[in-house]
Amino acid sequence: MLVSNNSCVPPKYFILNGIPGLERVHVWISLPFCTMYIISLLGNLGLVYLIHHEESLHHPMYFFLAMLSLVDLFTCTTTLPNALCIFWFNLKEINFNACLVQMFFVHGFTGVESGVLMLMALDRYVAICYPLRYATILTNPIIAKAGLVTFLRGALLMIPFPFLVKRLPFCQSNIISHTYCDHMSVVKLSCASIKVNVIYGLVVALLIGVFDISCISVSYTMILRAVVSLSSADARQKAFSTCTAHISAIIVTYVPALFTLFTHRFGGHSIPSSLHIIVANLYLLLPPTLNPIVYGIKTKQIRDNVIKLLQGEKGASTQDK
C-alpha cells in the first residue's frame, strides 16, 4: 500500500516529447516555427508601436487591434521558446508546477484572444450600423472596461484548470506527447477518472468559444443587413473592406482552434498524433504571424502610416549624412 501511494504522488517533472514520430526532422520543423515566431514578434511589436505613436490611429478599432497584438505576443511567447528548446537542444523536462503555469497562460491568453475578436466584431457593428454615434458609444473608458472584463473572464475561467490537474494522481507515464502543456494532453496521463476535467473544459469552451462565436455571428448578420441596404455600390464596398481583415483574423484563429478541440475529444484515434500536435502549434502561431500582415495589407490607414514612418526615418537618415 505504501508503494502504491508513493507511486501516485504528482511527478516532479514531465517530459515534453515534441512531435512523436518526427524526431528526426525536429530541426527542420523548427525552421518555419522560428521564422513565424520572429515575424510575429516584429509584426505585433511594430503594430503596437505604430498605434501608440500615430495619433491618427487613436480610434477604437486600432485600440482593439493593439489589444489583439499584445495578446498574440504573449500567446506565442508562452509556448514557442520552449518548443524550440525541445527541437534544438533536446531539453524536454519541465517542472510539474511550471507545466501547470504554462497550461494556465496558454488557455488564458487564447480565451482572451477570442474575447478581443468578439469586441472587434462589436466595434465593426457599431461603426457600420451606428456611424454617427460611434465616437460616443465607444469611448476610451468603455474600451478600457471592455478590455479589462475580457482579460478577467479569460483569467478567472482558467484558474480552476491547474487545481483540477493537481488533484489527479499520476501513477504511470510522465511523458507528454506535445511541445507544450495542454490541459487534455496532461490529464490523459492520469490513472484516475478525468470526467470532471473534461466536463469543465467543455463548460469553458461553451462560455468562451460558443458565446464569442455567437456574438460575432450576430454582429456580422446585422452588418450584412445594414451593408446590403446601402444604395451606393461604393459605400457597400467600403463597408465590406473595413471588415475583411477582421474576418481573416477570425478564420485564422477559430479554424485551427476548433480542429484541436474536436480532435482532442472526439477524433483522437483516427487522426495521427503528429498532425494534431502540428495543428495545435499552428493554432498558437498562425494568428500572431498573419494578423499584422493581413491588417497591414488590408487597412489603408495602417499601410499609409507605415509608409509615412519609413519615409520619415529615411529622410532623417539622409539629413544625418
TORTI-875661 format. One record per residue (C-alpha): residue number from 1; residue in one letter; z, x, y. Coordinates in Angstrom, 2 decimals. Layout:
N
<atom pos="NUM" code="A" up="Z" east="X" north="Y"/>
...
//
This chain:
321
<atom pos="1" code="M" up="0.00" east="0.00" north="0.00"/>
<atom pos="2" code="L" up="0.79" east="2.86" north="2.37"/>
<atom pos="3" code="V" up="-2.62" east="4.41" north="1.76"/>
<atom pos="4" code="S" up="-4.32" east="1.07" north="2.40"/>
<atom pos="5" code="N" up="-2.52" east="0.57" north="5.70"/>
<atom pos="6" code="N" up="-3.31" east="4.09" north="6.87"/>
<atom pos="7" code="S" up="-6.95" east="3.65" north="5.97"/>
<atom pos="8" code="C" up="-7.22" east="0.58" north="8.20"/>
<atom pos="9" code="V" up="-5.92" east="2.04" north="11.43"/>
<atom pos="10" code="P" up="-8.53" east="2.37" north="14.22"/>
<atom pos="11" code="P" up="-10.60" east="5.55" north="13.81"/>
<atom pos="12" code="K" up="-10.07" east="8.37" north="16.29"/>
<atom pos="13" code="Y" up="-13.79" east="8.54" north="16.91"/>
<atom pos="14" code="F" up="-17.14" east="7.02" north="15.98"/>
<atom pos="15" code="I" up="-20.36" east="8.81" north="15.09"/>
<atom pos="16" code="L" up="-23.35" east="7.58" north="17.09"/>
<atom pos="17" code="N" up="-26.23" east="8.23" north="14.73"/>
<atom pos="18" code="G" up="-29.05" east="7.89" north="17.26"/>
<atom pos="19" code="I" up="-32.12" east="6.25" north="15.71"/>
<atom pos="20" code="P" up="-31.75" east="6.37" north="11.89"/>
<atom pos="21" code="G" up="-34.92" east="7.34" north="10.07"/>
<atom pos="22" code="L" up="-36.38" east="9.03" north="13.14"/>
<atom pos="23" code="E" up="-34.02" east="12.02" north="13.37"/>
<atom pos="24" code="R" up="-36.92" east="14.48" north="13.05"/>
<atom pos="25" code="V" up="-38.58" east="13.12" north="16.17"/>
<atom pos="26" code="H" up="-35.43" east="12.64" north="18.26"/>
<atom pos="27" code="V" up="-36.58" east="15.38" north="20.66"/>
<atom pos="28" code="W" up="-39.96" east="13.72" north="21.14"/>
<atom pos="29" code="I" up="-38.36" east="10.30" north="21.64"/>
<atom pos="30" code="S" up="-36.08" east="11.84" north="24.25"/>
<atom pos="31" code="L" up="-39.02" east="12.88" north="26.45"/>
<atom pos="32" code="P" up="-40.13" east="9.37" north="27.54"/>
<atom pos="33" code="F" up="-36.48" east="8.30" north="27.71"/>
<atom pos="34" code="C" up="-35.62" east="11.20" north="30.01"/>
<atom pos="35" code="T" up="-38.73" east="10.62" north="32.13"/>
<atom pos="36" code="M" up="-37.89" east="6.96" north="32.55"/>
<atom pos="37" code="Y" up="-34.30" east="7.83" north="33.45"/>
<atom pos="38" code="I" up="-35.42" east="10.28" north="36.17"/>
<atom pos="39" code="I" up="-37.87" east="7.69" north="37.56"/>
<atom pos="40" code="S" up="-35.13" east="5.06" north="37.59"/>
<atom pos="41" code="L" up="-32.71" east="7.37" north="39.41"/>
<atom pos="42" code="L" up="-35.25" east="8.38" north="42.06"/>
<atom pos="43" code="G" up="-36.71" east="4.88" north="42.44"/>
<atom pos="44" code="N" up="-33.46" east="2.97" north="42.73"/>
<atom pos="45" code="L" up="-31.70" east="5.53" north="44.92"/>
<atom pos="46" code="G" up="-34.78" east="5.62" north="47.15"/>
<atom pos="47" code="L" up="-34.85" east="1.82" north="47.35"/>
<atom pos="48" code="V" up="-31.16" east="1.59" north="48.26"/>
<atom pos="49" code="Y" up="-31.59" east="4.31" north="50.90"/>
<atom pos="50" code="L" up="-34.67" east="2.61" north="52.35"/>
<atom pos="51" code="I" up="-32.96" east="-0.79" north="52.61"/>
<atom pos="52" code="H" up="-29.89" east="0.81" north="54.21"/>
<atom pos="53" code="H" up="-31.95" east="2.97" north="56.59"/>
<atom pos="54" code="E" up="-34.57" east="0.47" north="57.81"/>
<atom pos="55" code="E" up="-33.23" east="-2.35" north="59.98"/>
<atom pos="56" code="S" up="-36.39" east="-4.38" north="59.36"/>
<atom pos="57" code="L" up="-35.24" east="-4.73" north="55.73"/>
<atom pos="58" code="H" up="-31.80" east="-6.06" north="56.63"/>
<atom pos="59" code="H" up="-32.53" east="-9.51" north="55.23"/>
<atom pos="60" code="P" up="-31.03" east="-11.45" north="52.28"/>
<atom pos="61" code="M" up="-33.93" east="-10.74" north="49.91"/>
<atom pos="62" code="Y" up="-33.56" east="-6.99" north="50.35"/>
<atom pos="63" code="F" up="-29.76" east="-7.07" north="50.19"/>
<atom pos="64" code="F" up="-30.03" east="-8.74" north="46.77"/>
<atom pos="65" code="L" up="-32.65" east="-6.15" north="45.81"/>
<atom pos="66" code="A" up="-30.24" east="-3.37" north="46.79"/>
<atom pos="67" code="M" up="-27.59" east="-5.00" north="44.56"/>
<atom pos="68" code="L" up="-30.08" east="-5.08" north="41.69"/>
<atom pos="69" code="S" up="-30.95" east="-1.41" north="42.21"/>
<atom pos="70" code="L" up="-27.28" east="-0.36" north="42.17"/>
<atom pos="71" code="V" up="-26.59" east="-2.35" north="39.02"/>
<atom pos="72" code="D" up="-29.69" east="-0.85" north="37.36"/>
<atom pos="73" code="L" up="-28.49" east="2.65" north="38.25"/>
<atom pos="74" code="F" up="-25.07" east="2.09" north="36.71"/>
<atom pos="75" code="T" up="-26.50" east="0.36" north="33.63"/>
<atom pos="76" code="C" up="-28.85" east="3.16" north="32.56"/>
<atom pos="77" code="T" up="-26.34" east="5.89" north="33.53"/>
<atom pos="78" code="T" up="-23.76" east="4.31" north="31.22"/>
<atom pos="79" code="T" up="-25.90" east="5.00" north="28.15"/>
<atom pos="80" code="L" up="-28.79" east="7.41" north="28.77"/>
<atom pos="81" code="P" up="-26.88" east="10.70" north="29.29"/>
<atom pos="82" code="N" up="-25.02" east="10.02" north="26.05"/>
<atom pos="83" code="A" up="-28.26" east="9.25" north="24.19"/>
<atom pos="84" code="L" up="-29.88" east="12.44" north="25.49"/>
<atom pos="85" code="C" up="-26.89" east="14.46" north="24.26"/>
<atom pos="86" code="I" up="-27.50" east="12.98" north="20.80"/>
<atom pos="87" code="F" up="-31.23" east="13.72" north="20.90"/>
<atom pos="88" code="W" up="-30.99" east="17.25" north="22.32"/>
<atom pos="89" code="F" up="-27.66" east="18.70" north="21.20"/>
<atom pos="90" code="N" up="-26.73" east="16.51" north="18.21"/>
<atom pos="91" code="L" up="-23.46" east="15.57" north="19.97"/>
<atom pos="92" code="K" up="-22.76" east="12.37" north="18.09"/>
<atom pos="93" code="E" up="-18.99" east="11.99" north="18.26"/>
<atom pos="94" code="I" up="-17.47" east="9.53" north="20.71"/>
<atom pos="95" code="N" up="-13.77" east="8.82" north="21.07"/>
<atom pos="96" code="F" up="-12.70" east="5.34" north="19.94"/>
<atom pos="97" code="N" up="-11.36" east="4.35" north="23.38"/>
<atom pos="98" code="A" up="-14.36" east="5.92" north="25.13"/>
<atom pos="99" code="C" up="-16.58" east="3.80" north="22.90"/>
<atom pos="100" code="L" up="-14.74" east="0.65" north="23.99"/>
<atom pos="101" code="V" up="-15.06" east="1.65" north="27.66"/>
<atom pos="102" code="Q" up="-18.79" east="2.24" north="27.24"/>
<atom pos="103" code="M" up="-19.13" east="-1.13" north="25.49"/>
<atom pos="104" code="F" up="-17.38" east="-2.88" north="28.38"/>
<atom pos="105" code="F" up="-19.58" east="-1.27" north="31.04"/>
<atom pos="106" code="V" up="-22.85" east="-1.79" north="29.13"/>
<atom pos="107" code="H" up="-22.25" east="-5.50" north="28.63"/>
<atom pos="108" code="G" up="-20.57" east="-5.91" north="32.02"/>
<atom pos="109" code="F" up="-23.45" east="-4.41" north="34.00"/>
<atom pos="110" code="T" up="-26.08" east="-6.33" north="32.03"/>
<atom pos="111" code="G" up="-24.16" east="-9.52" north="32.78"/>
<atom pos="112" code="V" up="-24.04" east="-8.65" north="36.48"/>
<atom pos="113" code="E" up="-27.76" east="-7.87" north="36.47"/>
<atom pos="114" code="S" up="-28.52" east="-11.31" north="35.06"/>
<atom pos="115" code="G" up="-26.40" east="-12.86" north="37.82"/>
<atom pos="116" code="V" up="-28.18" east="-10.89" north="40.54"/>
<atom pos="117" code="L" up="-31.57" east="-12.04" north="39.20"/>
<atom pos="118" code="M" up="-30.28" east="-15.61" north="39.43"/>
<atom pos="119" code="L" up="-29.17" east="-15.03" north="43.05"/>
<atom pos="120" code="M" up="-32.61" east="-13.63" north="43.86"/>
<atom pos="121" code="A" up="-34.23" east="-16.77" north="42.42"/>
<atom pos="122" code="L" up="-31.97" east="-18.95" north="44.60"/>
<atom pos="123" code="D" up="-32.90" east="-16.75" north="47.57"/>
<atom pos="124" code="R" up="-36.61" east="-17.39" north="46.96"/>
<atom pos="125" code="Y" up="-35.89" east="-21.12" north="46.56"/>
<atom pos="126" code="V" up="-34.14" east="-21.31" north="49.94"/>
<atom pos="127" code="A" up="-36.80" east="-19.14" north="51.62"/>
<atom pos="128" code="I" up="-39.71" east="-21.30" north="50.42"/>
<atom pos="129" code="C" up="-38.16" east="-24.78" north="50.35"/>
<atom pos="130" code="Y" up="-35.95" east="-24.46" north="53.46"/>
<atom pos="131" code="P" up="-37.60" east="-21.73" north="55.58"/>
<atom pos="132" code="L" up="-36.17" east="-22.94" north="58.90"/>
<atom pos="133" code="R" up="-32.59" east="-22.90" north="57.57"/>
<atom pos="134" code="Y" up="-32.97" east="-19.67" north="55.58"/>
<atom pos="135" code="A" up="-31.05" east="-17.46" north="58.03"/>
<atom pos="136" code="T" up="-28.24" east="-19.99" north="58.48"/>
<atom pos="137" code="I" up="-27.77" east="-20.69" north="54.76"/>
<atom pos="138" code="L" up="-27.88" east="-17.10" north="53.51"/>
<atom pos="139" code="T" up="-25.64" east="-15.35" north="56.00"/>
<atom pos="140" code="N" up="-24.17" east="-11.90" north="55.34"/>
<atom pos="141" code="P" up="-20.71" east="-13.30" north="54.39"/>
<atom pos="142" code="I" up="-22.34" east="-15.71" north="51.92"/>
<atom pos="143" code="I" up="-24.38" east="-12.88" north="50.39"/>
<atom pos="144" code="A" up="-21.26" east="-10.68" north="50.06"/>
<atom pos="145" code="K" up="-19.26" east="-13.50" north="48.44"/>
<atom pos="146" code="A" up="-22.10" east="-14.34" north="46.04"/>
<atom pos="147" code="G" up="-22.37" east="-10.68" north="45.02"/>
<atom pos="148" code="L" up="-18.59" east="-10.42" north="44.52"/>
<atom pos="149" code="V" up="-18.43" east="-13.59" north="42.41"/>
<atom pos="150" code="T" up="-21.34" east="-12.34" north="40.27"/>
<atom pos="151" code="F" up="-19.59" east="-8.99" north="39.73"/>
<atom pos="152" code="L" up="-16.25" east="-10.65" north="38.89"/>
<atom pos="153" code="R" up="-17.91" east="-13.05" north="36.46"/>
<atom pos="154" code="G" up="-19.55" east="-10.18" north="34.59"/>
<atom pos="155" code="A" up="-16.36" east="-8.11" north="34.52"/>
<atom pos="156" code="L" up="-13.91" east="-10.88" north="33.57"/>
<atom pos="157" code="L" up="-16.06" east="-12.27" north="30.76"/>
<atom pos="158" code="M" up="-16.48" east="-8.78" north="29.25"/>
<atom pos="159" code="I" up="-12.79" east="-7.74" north="29.37"/>
<atom pos="160" code="P" up="-11.93" east="-9.50" north="26.05"/>
<atom pos="161" code="F" up="-14.60" east="-7.54" north="24.11"/>
<atom pos="162" code="P" up="-12.66" east="-4.23" north="23.85"/>
<atom pos="163" code="F" up="-9.46" east="-6.05" north="22.89"/>
<atom pos="164" code="L" up="-11.24" east="-8.14" north="20.25"/>
<atom pos="165" code="V" up="-12.64" east="-4.92" north="18.75"/>
<atom pos="166" code="K" up="-9.33" east="-3.05" north="18.96"/>
<atom pos="167" code="R" up="-7.55" east="-5.64" north="16.81"/>
<atom pos="168" code="L" up="-10.03" east="-5.14" north="13.95"/>
<atom pos="169" code="P" up="-9.32" east="-2.82" north="11.00"/>
<atom pos="170" code="F" up="-11.96" east="-0.19" north="10.22"/>
<atom pos="171" code="C" up="-11.47" east="0.78" north="6.58"/>
<atom pos="172" code="Q" up="-14.92" east="2.08" north="5.74"/>
<atom pos="173" code="S" up="-17.57" east="3.97" north="7.71"/>
<atom pos="174" code="N" up="-17.21" east="5.08" north="11.33"/>
<atom pos="175" code="I" up="-20.95" east="5.76" north="11.69"/>
<atom pos="176" code="I" up="-22.70" east="3.55" north="14.26"/>
<atom pos="177" code="S" up="-26.46" east="3.31" north="13.79"/>
<atom pos="178" code="H" up="-27.17" east="3.30" north="17.51"/>
<atom pos="179" code="T" up="-27.37" east="5.53" north="20.57"/>
<atom pos="180" code="Y" up="-24.52" east="3.75" north="22.37"/>
<atom pos="181" code="C" up="-21.55" east="1.50" north="21.61"/>
<atom pos="182" code="D" up="-22.94" east="-2.00" north="21.43"/>
<atom pos="183" code="H" up="-20.45" east="-4.75" north="20.58"/>
<atom pos="184" code="M" up="-22.16" east="-6.07" north="17.45"/>
<atom pos="185" code="S" up="-23.01" east="-2.59" north="16.17"/>
<atom pos="186" code="V" up="-19.32" east="-1.64" north="16.33"/>
<atom pos="187" code="V" up="-17.77" east="-4.81" north="14.87"/>
<atom pos="188" code="K" up="-20.14" east="-4.74" north="11.89"/>
<atom pos="189" code="L" up="-18.24" east="-1.64" north="10.72"/>
<atom pos="190" code="S" up="-15.03" east="-3.63" north="10.38"/>
<atom pos="191" code="C" up="-13.71" east="-4.61" north="6.95"/>
<atom pos="192" code="A" up="-12.19" east="-7.86" north="8.31"/>
<atom pos="193" code="S" up="-13.71" east="-11.13" north="9.48"/>
<atom pos="194" code="I" up="-15.63" east="-10.78" north="12.75"/>
<atom pos="195" code="K" up="-16.05" east="-14.53" north="13.25"/>
<atom pos="196" code="V" up="-14.02" east="-14.56" north="16.49"/>
<atom pos="197" code="N" up="-16.12" east="-11.70" north="17.92"/>
<atom pos="198" code="V" up="-19.37" east="-13.45" north="17.04"/>
<atom pos="199" code="I" up="-18.24" east="-16.78" north="18.50"/>
<atom pos="200" code="Y" up="-17.00" east="-15.19" north="21.72"/>
<atom pos="201" code="G" up="-20.25" east="-13.21" north="22.01"/>
<atom pos="202" code="L" up="-22.24" east="-16.44" north="21.77"/>
<atom pos="203" code="V" up="-19.96" east="-18.12" north="24.33"/>
<atom pos="204" code="V" up="-20.57" east="-15.26" north="26.78"/>
<atom pos="205" code="A" up="-24.31" east="-15.46" north="26.11"/>
<atom pos="206" code="L" up="-24.19" east="-19.16" north="26.98"/>
<atom pos="207" code="L" up="-22.04" east="-18.70" north="30.09"/>
<atom pos="208" code="I" up="-24.20" east="-15.90" north="31.45"/>
<atom pos="209" code="G" up="-27.65" east="-15.85" north="29.89"/>
<atom pos="210" code="V" up="-28.30" east="-19.56" north="29.35"/>
<atom pos="211" code="F" up="-26.68" east="-20.55" north="32.66"/>
<atom pos="212" code="D" up="-28.63" east="-17.95" north="34.65"/>
<atom pos="213" code="I" up="-31.95" east="-18.70" north="32.96"/>
<atom pos="214" code="S" up="-31.41" east="-22.41" north="33.56"/>
<atom pos="215" code="C" up="-30.73" east="-21.81" north="37.27"/>
<atom pos="216" code="I" up="-33.79" east="-19.55" north="37.54"/>
<atom pos="217" code="S" up="-35.96" east="-22.15" north="35.78"/>
<atom pos="218" code="V" up="-34.78" east="-24.96" north="38.05"/>
<atom pos="219" code="S" up="-35.29" east="-22.78" north="41.15"/>
<atom pos="220" code="Y" up="-38.85" east="-21.91" north="40.21"/>
<atom pos="221" code="T" up="-39.65" east="-25.51" north="39.26"/>
<atom pos="222" code="M" up="-38.61" east="-26.56" north="42.78"/>
<atom pos="223" code="I" up="-40.51" east="-23.61" north="44.26"/>
<atom pos="224" code="L" up="-43.66" east="-24.57" north="42.33"/>
<atom pos="225" code="R" up="-43.43" east="-28.16" north="43.54"/>
<atom pos="226" code="A" up="-43.00" east="-27.00" north="47.14"/>
<atom pos="227" code="V" up="-45.86" east="-24.49" north="46.96"/>
<atom pos="228" code="V" up="-48.29" east="-26.91" north="45.32"/>
<atom pos="229" code="S" up="-47.63" east="-29.44" north="48.10"/>
<atom pos="230" code="L" up="-48.73" east="-26.96" north="50.78"/>
<atom pos="231" code="S" up="-52.11" east="-27.88" north="52.29"/>
<atom pos="232" code="S" up="-53.27" east="-24.35" north="53.11"/>
<atom pos="233" code="A" up="-54.53" east="-22.09" north="50.31"/>
<atom pos="234" code="D" up="-53.42" east="-19.03" north="52.27"/>
<atom pos="235" code="A" up="-49.90" east="-20.45" north="52.61"/>
<atom pos="236" code="R" up="-49.76" east="-21.12" north="48.86"/>
<atom pos="237" code="Q" up="-50.94" east="-17.60" north="48.06"/>
<atom pos="238" code="K" up="-48.44" east="-16.06" north="50.48"/>
<atom pos="239" code="A" up="-45.58" east="-18.12" north="49.00"/>
<atom pos="240" code="F" up="-46.52" east="-17.15" north="45.44"/>
<atom pos="241" code="S" up="-46.86" east="-13.48" north="46.37"/>
<atom pos="242" code="T" up="-43.24" east="-13.35" north="47.55"/>
<atom pos="243" code="C" up="-42.15" east="-14.35" north="44.04"/>
<atom pos="244" code="T" up="-44.38" east="-12.16" north="41.84"/>
<atom pos="245" code="A" up="-42.14" east="-9.08" north="41.96"/>
<atom pos="246" code="H" up="-39.07" east="-11.14" north="41.07"/>
<atom pos="247" code="I" up="-40.87" east="-12.91" north="38.22"/>
<atom pos="248" code="S" up="-41.89" east="-9.49" north="36.86"/>
<atom pos="249" code="A" up="-38.26" east="-8.33" north="37.04"/>
<atom pos="250" code="I" up="-37.16" east="-11.45" north="35.13"/>
<atom pos="251" code="I" up="-39.71" east="-10.87" north="32.36"/>
<atom pos="252" code="V" up="-38.88" east="-7.16" north="32.03"/>
<atom pos="253" code="T" up="-35.15" east="-7.94" north="31.83"/>
<atom pos="254" code="Y" up="-34.93" east="-11.04" north="29.67"/>
<atom pos="255" code="V" up="-37.63" east="-10.46" north="27.02"/>
<atom pos="256" code="P" up="-36.02" east="-7.30" north="25.52"/>
<atom pos="257" code="A" up="-32.55" east="-8.86" north="26.01"/>
<atom pos="258" code="L" up="-33.44" east="-11.98" north="24.04"/>
<atom pos="259" code="F" up="-35.12" east="-9.88" north="21.34"/>
<atom pos="260" code="T" up="-31.97" east="-7.76" north="20.99"/>
<atom pos="261" code="L" up="-29.66" east="-10.80" north="20.94"/>
<atom pos="262" code="F" up="-31.57" east="-12.74" north="18.30"/>
<atom pos="263" code="T" up="-32.31" east="-9.78" north="16.00"/>
<atom pos="264" code="H" up="-28.62" east="-8.79" north="16.01"/>
<atom pos="265" code="R" up="-27.51" east="-12.23" north="14.91"/>
<atom pos="266" code="F" up="-30.41" east="-13.82" north="13.03"/>
<atom pos="267" code="G" up="-33.07" east="-11.27" north="12.13"/>
<atom pos="268" code="G" up="-31.24" east="-8.05" north="11.40"/>
<atom pos="269" code="H" up="-32.55" east="-7.70" north="7.82"/>
<atom pos="270" code="S" up="-36.22" east="-8.48" north="8.49"/>
<atom pos="271" code="I" up="-36.69" east="-6.06" north="11.42"/>
<atom pos="272" code="P" up="-36.43" east="-2.27" north="10.95"/>
<atom pos="273" code="S" up="-33.22" east="-0.91" north="12.48"/>
<atom pos="274" code="S" up="-35.16" east="1.85" north="14.25"/>
<atom pos="275" code="L" up="-37.29" east="-0.74" north="16.10"/>
<atom pos="276" code="H" up="-34.21" east="-2.74" north="17.02"/>
<atom pos="277" code="I" up="-32.46" east="0.34" north="18.45"/>
<atom pos="278" code="I" up="-35.54" east="1.43" north="20.42"/>
<atom pos="279" code="V" up="-35.88" east="-2.05" north="21.95"/>
<atom pos="280" code="A" up="-32.13" east="-2.13" north="22.71"/>
<atom pos="281" code="N" up="-32.55" east="1.13" north="24.65"/>
<atom pos="282" code="L" up="-35.65" east="-0.13" north="26.43"/>
<atom pos="283" code="Y" up="-33.68" east="-3.25" north="27.37"/>
<atom pos="284" code="L" up="-31.39" east="-0.97" north="29.41"/>
<atom pos="285" code="L" up="-34.13" east="1.42" north="30.59"/>
<atom pos="286" code="L" up="-37.18" east="-0.70" north="31.43"/>
<atom pos="287" code="P" up="-35.69" east="-2.79" north="34.28"/>
<atom pos="288" code="P" up="-34.27" east="0.23" north="36.18"/>
<atom pos="289" code="T" up="-37.56" east="2.09" north="35.73"/>
<atom pos="290" code="L" up="-40.03" east="-0.67" north="36.54"/>
<atom pos="291" code="N" up="-38.19" east="-2.73" north="39.18"/>
<atom pos="292" code="P" up="-38.52" east="-0.16" north="42.02"/>
<atom pos="293" code="I" up="-42.19" east="0.41" north="41.13"/>
<atom pos="294" code="V" up="-43.00" east="-3.32" north="40.99"/>
<atom pos="295" code="Y" up="-41.18" east="-4.10" north="44.23"/>
<atom pos="296" code="G" up="-42.76" east="-1.07" north="45.91"/>
<atom pos="297" code="I" up="-46.26" east="-2.24" north="44.95"/>
<atom pos="298" code="K" up="-45.85" east="-6.00" north="45.36"/>
<atom pos="299" code="T" up="-43.69" east="-6.14" north="48.51"/>
<atom pos="300" code="K" up="-45.63" east="-5.30" north="51.66"/>
<atom pos="301" code="Q" up="-42.54" east="-4.65" north="53.82"/>
<atom pos="302" code="I" up="-41.20" east="-2.07" north="51.37"/>
<atom pos="303" code="R" up="-44.61" east="-0.47" north="50.96"/>
<atom pos="304" code="D" up="-45.11" east="-0.23" north="54.72"/>
<atom pos="305" code="N" up="-41.63" east="1.23" north="55.29"/>
<atom pos="306" code="V" up="-42.12" east="3.84" north="52.56"/>
<atom pos="307" code="I" up="-45.39" east="4.94" north="54.22"/>
<atom pos="308" code="K" up="-43.67" east="4.94" north="57.62"/>
<atom pos="309" code="L" up="-40.78" east="7.04" north="56.28"/>
<atom pos="310" code="L" up="-43.11" east="9.54" north="54.60"/>
<atom pos="311" code="Q" up="-45.26" east="9.82" north="57.71"/>
<atom pos="312" code="G" up="-42.17" east="10.36" north="59.84"/>
<atom pos="313" code="E" up="-40.94" east="13.18" north="57.58"/>
<atom pos="314" code="K" up="-44.42" east="14.70" north="57.51"/>
<atom pos="315" code="G" up="-44.60" east="14.57" north="61.31"/>
<atom pos="316" code="A" up="-41.15" east="16.14" north="61.65"/>
<atom pos="317" code="S" up="-42.04" east="18.98" north="59.29"/>
<atom pos="318" code="T" up="-45.29" east="19.60" north="61.24"/>
<atom pos="319" code="Q" up="-43.36" east="19.83" north="64.51"/>
<atom pos="320" code="D" up="-40.92" east="22.30" north="62.96"/>
<atom pos="321" code="K" up="-43.82" east="24.55" north="62.11"/>
//
